[in-house]
Amino acid sequence: MTDIFRHNPELSRYELEVDGLLAFADYQRSGHRLVIPHVEADPALRGAGAAGRLMTKVAETARAEGMRITPLCSYAAAWLKRNDPDLIA
């Protein structure tokens, strides 16, 4: 399994490609906040941890840019509460 993380500003989302399949997190920027309204993984990736690995990279990116995350998506909210609650705005 090979993970490729990328920022796709044209679609306002972060993407994690895993063996040709995609998980993504849509975002909107609002000042120093990264608002995450939706996280989705290809059905074949569900249960394999791809969305969690994606959120790890999104959190690393937000922290590196001095941003906090406002999760509107229930998955993103639950992931942040469990793994990186200090980033929640």
Helices and strands as residue ranges (DSSP letters): E 3-8, E 13-18, E 21-30, E 33-41, G 43-45, H 50-64, E 68-71, H 74-83, G 85-87
